[in-house]
Amino acid sequence: MRNVSGNVSVVPDADGQPKITVDYQVNVWDRYNWYAGKETPIGPVTIKDTDMARLHTVGLAQEFDMQGSSSAKQHDLGGAGAQAVPAGDPGRDGTRKDPARGEEENR
């Protein structure tokens, strides 16, 4: 799971034209736990959640919560007119094989 929070400021520059600045922060969180019937392929190996759950049951692993936040970032969009905003990192969207992860009933 993730969210981005931020603030957009528009103030006049020395010529009275709008100057646009975006301040933002990214927050992420997830619960790492195991569900029967789910699995994740990693290269040529498939890791089954039932195997990971067994490690938890016998005391060799533990489910856990993960969370983190970026430092505050600032992006200056400059003055009036069309702005070229650089493309972001595509990340890992679309690669997850576990669409139910993060739903409240799975917490």
C-alpha positions as CSV (number, residue, x, y, z in Angstrom):
1,M,0.0,0.0,0.0
2,R,1.1,3.5,-0.5
3,N,0.0,7.1,-0.5
4,V,1.4,10.4,-1.5
5,S,0.6,13.6,0.3
6,G,1.6,17.1,-0.7
7,N,0.9,20.7,-1.2
8,V,0.9,22.8,-4.4
9,S,1.9,26.5,-4.0
10,V,1.3,29.2,-6.6
11,V,2.9,32.6,-5.9
12,P,3.7,35.5,-8.2
13,D,7.3,35.8,-9.4
14,A,9.1,39.1,-9.9
15,D,7.2,39.8,-13.1
16,G,3.8,38.9,-11.5
17,Q,3.6,35.5,-13.3
18,P,2.7,32.4,-11.4
19,K,5.5,30.3,-9.9
20,I,4.4,26.8,-9.1
21,T,6.0,24.5,-6.5
22,V,5.0,21.1,-5.3
23,D,6.1,19.7,-1.9
24,Y,5.3,16.0,-1.3
25,Q,6.1,12.9,0.7
26,V,5.5,9.2,-0.1
27,N,4.4,6.8,2.6
28,V,4.3,3.0,2.2
29,W,3.1,0.1,4.4
30,D,2.3,-3.5,4.2
31,R,1.8,-6.6,6.4
32,Y,3.9,-9.6,5.5
33,N,1.9,-12.7,6.3
34,W,1.0,-15.9,4.6
35,Y,-2.2,-17.3,3.0
36,A,-2.9,-20.9,2.0
37,G,-3.1,-21.3,-1.8
38,K,-1.0,-18.2,-2.7
39,E,2.4,-18.3,-4.2
40,T,5.1,-16.1,-5.7
41,P,7.4,-17.0,-8.6
42,I,10.9,-15.7,-8.2
43,G,12.9,-16.7,-11.3
44,P,12.7,-20.4,-11.8
45,V,11.5,-21.0,-8.2
46,T,8.0,-20.7,-6.9
47,I,7.7,-19.8,-3.2
48,K,4.4,-21.0,-1.7
49,D,2.8,-19.1,1.1
50,T,2.0,-22.5,2.9
51,D,5.7,-23.1,3.1
52,M,6.4,-19.7,4.6
53,A,3.4,-20.1,7.0
54,R,5.0,-23.4,8.2
55,L,8.2,-21.6,9.0
56,H,6.2,-19.2,11.1
57,T,4.3,-22.0,12.8
58,V,7.5,-23.8,13.9
59,G,9.2,-20.6,15.1
60,L,11.7,-20.1,12.3
61,A,10.1,-17.0,10.8
62,Q,7.6,-14.3,11.8
63,E,4.9,-12.3,10.1
64,F,5.6,-8.6,10.3
65,D,4.4,-5.1,9.5
66,M,6.5,-2.9,7.3
67,Q,6.2,0.9,7.0
68,G,8.3,3.8,5.8
69,S,8.2,7.4,4.6
70,S,10.4,9.4,2.2
71,S,11.9,12.6,3.2
72,A,9.9,15.7,2.1
73,K,10.7,16.4,-1.5
74,Q,10.2,19.6,-3.5
75,H,9.6,20.0,-7.3
76,D,9.7,23.4,-8.9
77,L,7.4,23.6,-11.9
78,G,8.6,27.1,-12.7
79,G,6.4,29.8,-14.2
80,A,3.4,30.0,-16.4
81,G,3.1,27.9,-19.5
82,A,3.3,24.3,-20.4
83,Q,5.7,22.4,-18.1
84,A,7.6,19.3,-18.9
85,V,7.4,17.0,-15.9
86,P,9.9,14.2,-16.0
87,A,8.5,10.7,-16.1
88,G,8.6,8.8,-12.8
89,D,10.1,5.5,-12.1
90,P,7.6,2.8,-13.3
91,G,8.3,0.8,-10.1
92,R,6.7,-2.6,-9.8
93,D,3.1,-1.8,-10.6
94,G,1.4,-4.7,-12.3
95,T,3.9,-7.4,-11.2
96,R,2.2,-8.5,-8.0
97,K,0.6,-11.9,-8.1
98,D,-1.4,-11.3,-4.9
99,P,-4.3,-8.9,-5.6
100,A,-6.0,-9.5,-2.2
101,R,-2.9,-8.4,-0.2
102,G,-3.6,-5.3,1.7
103,E,-7.4,-5.8,1.9
104,E,-8.6,-5.1,5.4
105,E,-10.0,-8.7,6.0
106,N,-6.4,-10.0,5.3
107,R,-4.9,-7.8,8.1
